[in-house]
Amino acid sequence: MMQISENGLDLIRKFEGLRLETYDCPGGKLTIGYGHTGPDVKPNLKIDHAKATALLKGDVGRFEKSVNELVTVSMTQGMFDALVCFSYNLGAGSLRDSTLLKKLNADDRRGAAAEFLNWNKAKGKPLAGLTARRESERALFMA
């Protein structure tokens, strides 16, 4: 079973940023730390850096498991890291139902890489931050 590398974690940290108090993300979800969401995230919650790191590691573990289960072809470390980062941002269900995954599992790696850029919208509108993230994920995927 593959695990995310420090490069993959750095990419997640870079694009999620670190917020030690709850906020609404562009998708409208209550969020804290490095993009952590869930029933444990309440309004006005405050955490420290150690808690944010623990939440990140727990969340990443779930997405590592999903990527390992969903991808049926061999992957490079960069591909795996990019897919975990993608899933961390969009959810494993988005990866599961994506043309990106269908192309990858058909061993169309270039076609799969091109699909990253189709996932740059929040509430139907392209966001510069998401475009930059998808470009970085695609580059790591192809590295």
ROGU-203962 format. One record per residue: x, y, z of N, C-alpha, C in turn; residue number from 1. Coordinates in Angstrom, 2 decimals, padded with zeros to 5 digits. Layout:
N
{{X; Y; Z}; {X; Y; Z}; {X; Y; Z}; NUM}
...
//
This chain:
143
{{000.85; -001.19; 000.00}; {000.00; 000.00; 000.00}; {000.89; 001.25; 000.00}; 1}
{{000.64; 002.13; -000.97}; {001.44; 003.35; -001.08}; {001.03; 004.35; -000.01}; 2}
{{002.00; 005.21; 000.35}; {001.76; 006.31; 001.28}; {002.27; 007.59; 000.66}; 3}
{{001.67; 008.70; 001.07}; {002.06; 009.99; 000.53}; {003.49; 010.33; 000.96}; 4}
{{004.21; 011.01; 000.10}; {005.57; 011.45; 000.41}; {005.52; 012.86; 001.00}; 5}
{{006.67; 013.33; 001.42}; {006.76; 014.70; 001.94}; {006.40; 015.70; 000.85}; 6}
{{006.74; 015.41; -000.42}; {006.35; 016.29; -001.53}; {004.83; 016.45; -001.61}; 7}
{{004.13; 015.34; -001.47}; {002.68; 015.37; -001.52}; {002.10; 016.15; -000.34}; 8}
{{002.64; 015.91; 000.85}; {002.18; 016.65; 002.03}; {002.44; 018.15; 001.87}; 9}
{{003.61; 018.48; 001.32}; {003.94; 019.90; 001.10}; {002.95; 020.55; 000.16}; 10}
{{002.54; 019.83; -000.88}; {001.57; 020.37; -001.83}; {000.22; 020.62; -001.14}; 11}
{{-000.21; 019.69; -000.33}; {-001.46; 019.89; 000.42}; {-001.33; 021.10; 001.34}; 12}
{{-000.24; 021.16; 002.11}; {-000.05; 022.28; 003.03}; {-000.03; 023.61; 002.28}; 13}
{{000.66; 023.64; 001.15}; {000.78; 024.88; 000.38}; {-000.59; 025.39; -000.05}; 14}
{{-001.40; 024.51; -000.62}; {-002.67; 024.97; -001.19}; {-003.79; 025.08; -000.16}; 15}
{{-003.75; 024.29; 000.88}; {-004.77; 024.41; 001.92}; {-004.48; 025.60; 002.83}; 16}
{{-003.19; 025.87; 003.05}; {-002.82; 026.89; 004.02}; {-003.15; 026.40; 005.42}; 17}
{{-002.69; 027.13; 006.40}; {-002.93; 026.77; 007.79}; {-003.75; 027.85; 008.46}; 18}
{{-004.91; 027.47; 008.96}; {-005.79; 028.39; 009.70}; {-006.11; 027.73; 011.03}; 19}
{{-005.77; 028.38; 012.11}; {-005.94; 027.81; 013.44}; {-007.30; 028.14; 014.06}; 20}
{{-008.15; 028.85; 013.31}; {-009.53; 029.11; 013.73}; {-010.45; 028.73; 012.58}; 21}
{{-011.67; 028.34; 012.90}; {-012.61; 027.91; 011.86}; {-012.91; 029.05; 010.89}; 22}
{{-013.15; 028.66; 009.65}; {-013.51; 029.58; 008.57}; {-014.35; 028.84; 007.55}; 23}
{{-015.04; 029.58; 006.71}; {-015.79; 028.98; 005.60}; {-014.88; 028.95; 004.38}; 24}
{{-014.65; 027.75; 003.83}; {-013.84; 027.61; 002.62}; {-014.65; 028.11; 001.41}; 25}
{{-014.00; 028.29; 000.25}; {-014.73; 028.76; -000.94}; {-015.90; 027.86; -001.33}; 26}
{{-015.85; 026.60; -000.95}; {-016.96; 025.68; -001.22}; {-018.08; 025.77; -000.20}; 27}
{{-017.89; 026.63; 000.82}; {-018.94; 026.87; 001.79}; {-018.93; 025.94; 003.01}; 28}
{{-017.86; 025.17; 003.19}; {-017.79; 024.25; 004.33}; {-016.99; 024.87; 005.47}; 29}
{{-017.43; 024.64; 006.69}; {-016.70; 025.07; 007.86}; {-015.41; 024.24; 007.94}; 30}
{{-014.27; 024.93; 008.07}; {-012.96; 024.32; 007.88}; {-011.99; 024.84; 008.94}; 31}
{{-010.97; 024.04; 009.26}; {-009.92; 024.46; 010.19}; {-008.63; 023.73; 009.84}; 32}
{{-007.50; 024.22; 010.35}; {-006.21; 023.58; 010.12}; {-005.81; 023.64; 008.66}; 33}
{{-005.35; 022.51; 008.14}; {-004.98; 022.40; 006.73}; {-006.16; 021.87; 005.93}; 34}
{{-007.26; 022.60; 005.91}; {-008.41; 022.21; 005.12}; {-009.24; 021.09; 005.72}; 35}
{{-009.17; 020.89; 007.03}; {-009.93; 019.82; 007.68}; {-011.40; 020.24; 007.82}; 36}
{{-012.29; 019.33; 007.42}; {-013.72; 019.53; 007.57}; {-014.30; 018.30; 008.27}; 37}
{{-015.52; 018.42; 008.73}; {-016.18; 017.27; 009.34}; {-017.03; 017.70; 010.52}; 38}
{{-017.71; 016.74; 011.13}; {-018.63; 017.06; 012.23}; {-017.92; 017.61; 013.47}; 39}
{{-016.61; 017.38; 013.58}; {-015.87; 017.90; 014.73}; {-015.51; 019.38; 014.58}; 40}
{{-015.75; 019.97; 013.39}; {-015.42; 021.37; 013.15}; {-016.63; 022.23; 013.47}; 41}
{{-016.49; 023.01; 014.52}; {-017.59; 023.85; 015.02}; {-017.23; 025.33; 014.86}; 42}
{{-018.22; 026.20; 014.80}; {-017.93; 027.64; 014.74}; {-017.07; 028.07; 015.94}; 43}
{{-016.16; 029.00; 015.69}; {-015.31; 029.60; 016.73}; {-014.33; 028.62; 017.37}; 44}
{{-014.09; 027.48; 016.73}; {-013.12; 026.51; 017.23}; {-011.71; 027.05; 016.99}; 45}
{{-010.81; 026.83; 017.95}; {-009.41; 027.20; 017.81}; {-008.55; 025.99; 018.13}; 46}
{{-007.50; 025.79; 017.34}; {-006.58; 024.68; 017.56}; {-005.16; 025.21; 017.49}; 47}
{{-004.19; 024.37; 017.88}; {-002.78; 024.76; 017.74}; {-002.16; 024.02; 016.55}; 48}
{{-000.90; 024.33; 016.28}; {-000.21; 023.75; 015.13}; {-000.13; 022.22; 015.24}; 49}
{{000.12; 021.71; 016.43}; {000.22; 020.26; 016.62}; {-001.10; 019.57; 016.29}; 50}
{{-002.21; 020.16; 016.70}; {-003.53; 019.59; 016.40}; {-003.79; 019.64; 014.90}; 51}
{{-003.42; 020.75; 014.26}; {-003.60; 020.88; 012.81}; {-002.82; 019.78; 012.07}; 52}
{{-001.61; 019.51; 012.52}; {-000.79; 018.48; 011.90}; {-001.40; 017.10; 012.11}; 53}
{{-001.92; 016.85; 013.33}; {-002.57; 015.56; 013.61}; {-003.82; 015.38; 012.75}; 54}
{{-004.61; 016.43; 012.58}; {-005.80; 016.34; 011.73}; {-005.39; 016.07; 010.28}; 55}
{{-004.34; 016.74; 009.80}; {-003.85; 016.52; 008.43}; {-003.47; 015.06; 008.24}; 56}
{{-002.69; 014.52; 009.18}; {-002.24; 013.12; 009.03}; {-003.42; 012.15; 009.04}; 57}
{{-004.41; 012.40; 009.89}; {-005.58; 011.54; 009.92}; {-006.37; 011.61; 008.62}; 58}
{{-006.56; 012.84; 008.13}; {-007.29; 013.01; 006.87}; {-006.55; 012.38; 005.71}; 59}
{{-005.25; 012.60; 005.64}; {-004.44; 012.05; 004.55}; {-004.53; 010.52; 004.55}; 60}
{{-004.52; 009.92; 005.72}; {-004.61; 008.46; 005.80}; {-005.86; 007.92; 005.13}; 61}
{{-006.98; 008.60; 005.32}; {-008.23; 008.17; 004.67}; {-008.11; 008.25; 003.16}; 62}
{{-007.48; 009.32; 002.66}; {-007.38; 009.49; 001.21}; {-006.32; 008.58; 000.60}; 63}
{{-005.27; 008.28; 001.34}; {-004.31; 007.28; 000.86}; {-005.02; 005.95; 000.63}; 64}
{{-005.83; 005.56; 001.59}; {-006.58; 004.30; 001.50}; {-007.49; 004.31; 000.26}; 65}
{{-008.21; 005.41; 000.06}; {-009.12; 005.52; -001.09}; {-008.37; 005.42; -002.41}; 66}
{{-007.27; 006.16; -002.54}; {-006.51; 006.13; -003.80}; {-005.96; 004.72; -004.04}; 67}
{{-005.43; 004.10; -003.00}; {-004.92; 002.73; -003.15}; {-006.01; 001.77; -003.60}; 68}
{{-007.23; 001.96; -003.13}; {-008.34; 001.07; -003.50}; {-008.89; 001.37; -004.89}; 69}
{{-008.91; 002.65; -005.28}; {-009.56; 003.04; -006.54}; {-008.68; 002.84; -007.78}; 70}
{{-007.39; 003.00; -007.63}; {-006.50; 002.91; -008.79}; {-006.07; 001.46; -008.98}; 71}
{{-006.27; 000.96; -010.19}; {-006.00; -000.45; -010.48}; {-004.73; -000.67; -011.30}; 72}
{{-004.04; 000.41; -011.65}; {-002.79; 000.30; -012.40}; {-001.64; 000.74; -011.50}; 73}
{{-000.42; 000.39; -011.90}; {000.72; 000.82; -011.09}; {000.89; 002.33; -011.21}; 74}
{{001.38; 002.93; -010.13}; {001.55; 004.39; -010.09}; {002.97; 004.73; -009.64}; 75}
{{003.43; 005.88; -010.10}; {004.66; 006.44; -009.55}; {004.29; 007.14; -008.23}; 76}
{{005.30; 007.49; -007.45}; {005.04; 008.22; -006.22}; {004.39; 009.57; -006.51}; 77}
{{004.84; 010.23; -007.57}; {004.25; 011.52; -007.95}; {002.78; 011.40; -008.32}; 78}
{{002.43; 010.35; -009.04}; {001.02; 010.12; -009.39}; {000.19; 009.92; -008.14}; 79}
{{000.68; 009.09; -007.25}; {-000.05; 008.80; -006.01}; {-000.22; 010.09; -005.19}; 80}
{{000.86; 010.83; -005.02}; {000.80; 012.08; -004.24}; {-000.21; 013.05; -004.85}; 81}
{{-000.19; 013.19; -006.16}; {-001.12; 014.11; -006.83}; {-002.56; 013.67; -006.62}; 82}
{{-002.82; 012.37; -006.69}; {-004.18; 011.88; -006.51}; {-004.66; 012.01; -005.06}; 83}
{{-003.77; 011.85; -004.10}; {-004.14; 012.07; -002.70}; {-004.45; 013.54; -002.48}; 84}
{{-003.63; 014.43; -003.03}; {-003.86; 015.87; -002.90}; {-005.21; 016.25; -003.53}; 85}
{{-005.47; 015.74; -004.71}; {-006.73; 015.97; -005.42}; {-007.91; 015.50; -004.57}; 86}
{{-007.81; 014.29; -004.04}; {-008.88; 013.72; -003.23}; {-009.06; 014.47; -001.92}; 87}
{{-007.96; 014.91; -001.35}; {-008.01; 015.68; -000.10}; {-008.85; 016.94; -000.31}; 88}
{{-008.71; 017.55; -001.46}; {-009.42; 018.79; -001.77}; {-010.87; 018.54; -002.18}; 89}
{{-011.11; 017.51; -002.96}; {-012.42; 017.31; -003.58}; {-013.24; 016.15; -003.00}; 90}
{{-012.58; 015.29; -002.24}; {-013.24; 014.10; -001.71}; {-012.97; 012.89; -002.59}; 91}
{{-012.94; 011.74; -001.95}; {-012.66; 010.49; -002.67}; {-013.77; 010.17; -003.67}; 92}
{{-014.99; 010.59; -003.38}; {-016.11; 010.34; -004.30}; {-015.91; 011.04; -005.63}; 93}
{{-015.33; 012.24; -005.58}; {-015.05; 012.96; -006.84}; {-014.04; 012.19; -007.67}; 94}
{{-013.00; 011.66; -007.03}; {-012.03; 010.85; -007.77}; {-012.70; 009.59; -008.30}; 95}
{{-013.45; 008.90; -007.45}; {-014.09; 007.63; -007.83}; {-014.95; 007.78; -009.08}; 96}
{{-015.67; 008.90; -009.19}; {-016.61; 009.09; -010.29}; {-016.01; 009.85; -011.48}; 97}
{{-014.71; 010.13; -011.44}; {-014.10; 011.03; -012.43}; {-013.64; 010.32; -013.70}; 98}
{{-013.63; 011.08; -014.77}; {-013.01; 010.65; -016.02}; {-011.51; 010.49; -015.82}; 99}
{{-010.94; 011.29; -014.94}; {-009.51; 011.18; -014.62}; {-009.20; 009.74; -014.19}; 100}
{{-009.97; 009.21; -013.25}; {-009.72; 007.85; -012.77}; {-009.99; 006.82; -013.87}; 101}
{{-011.05; 007.01; -014.62}; {-011.35; 006.07; -015.71}; {-010.19; 006.00; -016.71}; 102}
{{-009.66; 007.17; -017.07}; {-008.53; 007.19; -018.02}; {-007.28; 006.57; -017.41}; 103}
{{-007.01; 006.89; -016.14}; {-005.83; 006.31; -015.50}; {-005.95; 004.79; -015.43}; 104}
{{-007.09; 004.29; -015.01}; {-007.26; 002.84; -014.89}; {-007.27; 002.14; -016.26}; 105}
{{-007.48; 002.91; -017.32}; {-007.35; 002.37; -018.68}; {-005.92; 002.54; -019.20}; 106}
{{-005.03; 002.98; -018.31}; {-003.61; 003.21; -018.60}; {-003.38; 004.35; -019.58}; 107}
{{-004.30; 005.31; -019.62}; {-004.14; 006.53; -020.42}; {-003.65; 007.62; -019.47}; 108}
{{-002.37; 007.60; -019.19}; {-001.79; 008.51; -018.19}; {-001.81; 009.96; -018.66}; 109}
{{-001.53; 010.20; -019.90}; {-001.59; 011.58; -020.41}; {-003.01; 012.12; -020.38}; 110}
{{-003.95; 011.29; -020.79}; {-005.35; 011.69; -020.74}; {-005.81; 011.96; -019.32}; 111}
{{-005.36; 011.13; -018.39}; {-005.71; 011.34; -016.98}; {-005.12; 012.66; -016.49}; 112}
{{-003.88; 012.92; -016.83}; {-003.21; 014.16; -016.40}; {-003.97; 015.39; -016.89}; 113}
{{-004.46; 015.33; -018.12}; {-005.19; 016.47; -018.68}; {-006.48; 016.74; -017.93}; 114}
{{-007.05; 015.72; -017.31}; {-008.32; 015.86; -016.60}; {-008.23; 016.72; -015.34}; 115}
{{-007.04; 016.83; -014.75}; {-006.91; 017.63; -013.53}; {-007.47; 019.04; -013.72}; 116}
{{-007.21; 019.62; -014.89}; {-007.58; 021.02; -015.11}; {-009.08; 021.25; -015.22}; 117}
{{-009.84; 020.18; -015.34}; {-011.31; 020.32; -015.38}; {-011.91; 020.51; -013.99}; 118}
{{-011.10; 020.46; -012.95}; {-011.57; 020.50; -011.56}; {-011.11; 021.78; -010.87}; 119}
{{-011.33; 022.92; -011.51}; {-010.83; 024.20; -010.99}; {-011.95; 025.16; -010.57}; 120}
{{-013.15; 024.62; -010.31}; {-014.29; 025.49; -010.01}; {-014.84; 025.24; -008.61}; 121}
{{-015.36; 026.32; -008.01}; {-016.12; 026.22; -006.76}; {-017.43; 026.94; -007.02}; 122}
{{-018.52; 026.27; -006.72}; {-019.85; 026.82; -006.98}; {-019.99; 027.25; -008.45}; 123}
{{-019.40; 026.45; -009.36}; {-019.54; 026.67; -010.79}; {-018.62; 027.71; -011.40}; 124}
{{-017.78; 028.37; -010.58}; {-016.92; 029.43; -011.11}; {-015.45; 029.04; -010.96}; 125}
{{-014.67; 029.23; -012.05}; {-013.24; 028.95; -011.95}; {-012.59; 029.85; -010.89}; 126}
{{-011.70; 029.26; -010.09}; {-010.95; 030.02; -009.10}; {-009.46; 029.92; -009.42}; 127}
{{-008.77; 031.04; -009.34}; {-007.34; 031.06; -009.65}; {-006.57; 030.09; -008.75}; 128}
{{-006.93; 030.05; -007.47}; {-006.23; 029.16; -006.55}; {-006.42; 027.70; -006.91}; 129}
{{-007.63; 027.34; -007.33}; {-007.88; 025.95; -007.73}; {-007.19; 025.62; -009.05}; 130}
{{-007.13; 026.59; -009.95}; {-006.42; 026.37; -011.21}; {-004.94; 026.12; -010.93}; 131}
{{-004.35; 026.93; -010.05}; {-002.94; 026.74; -009.70}; {-002.72; 025.38; -009.03}; 132}
{{-003.65; 025.00; -008.16}; {-003.54; 023.71; -007.48}; {-003.60; 022.57; -008.48}; 133}
{{-004.58; 022.61; -009.39}; {-004.71; 021.53; -010.37}; {-003.49; 021.46; -011.28}; 134}
{{-002.91; 022.62; -011.64}; {-001.70; 022.62; -012.48}; {-000.54; 021.98; -011.73}; 135}
{{-000.43; 022.28; -010.44}; {000.64; 021.68; -009.61}; {000.43; 020.19; -009.45}; 136}
{{-000.82; 019.78; -009.24}; {-001.11; 018.35; -009.12}; {-000.79; 017.63; -010.44}; 137}
{{-001.16; 018.24; -011.54}; {-000.89; 017.63; -012.84}; {000.61; 017.49; -013.06}; 138}
{{001.37; 018.53; -012.70}; {002.82; 018.49; -012.87}; {003.44; 017.38; -012.01}; 139}
{{002.98; 017.24; -010.77}; {003.48; 016.18; -009.89}; {003.07; 014.82; -010.44}; 140}
{{001.87; 014.70; -010.94}; {001.37; 013.46; -011.54}; {002.27; 013.02; -012.70}; 141}
{{002.72; 013.97; -013.50}; {003.51; 013.65; -014.69}; {005.01; 013.58; -014.41}; 142}
{{005.43; 013.96; -013.21}; {006.87; 013.99; -012.88}; {007.49; 012.60; -012.92}; 143}
//
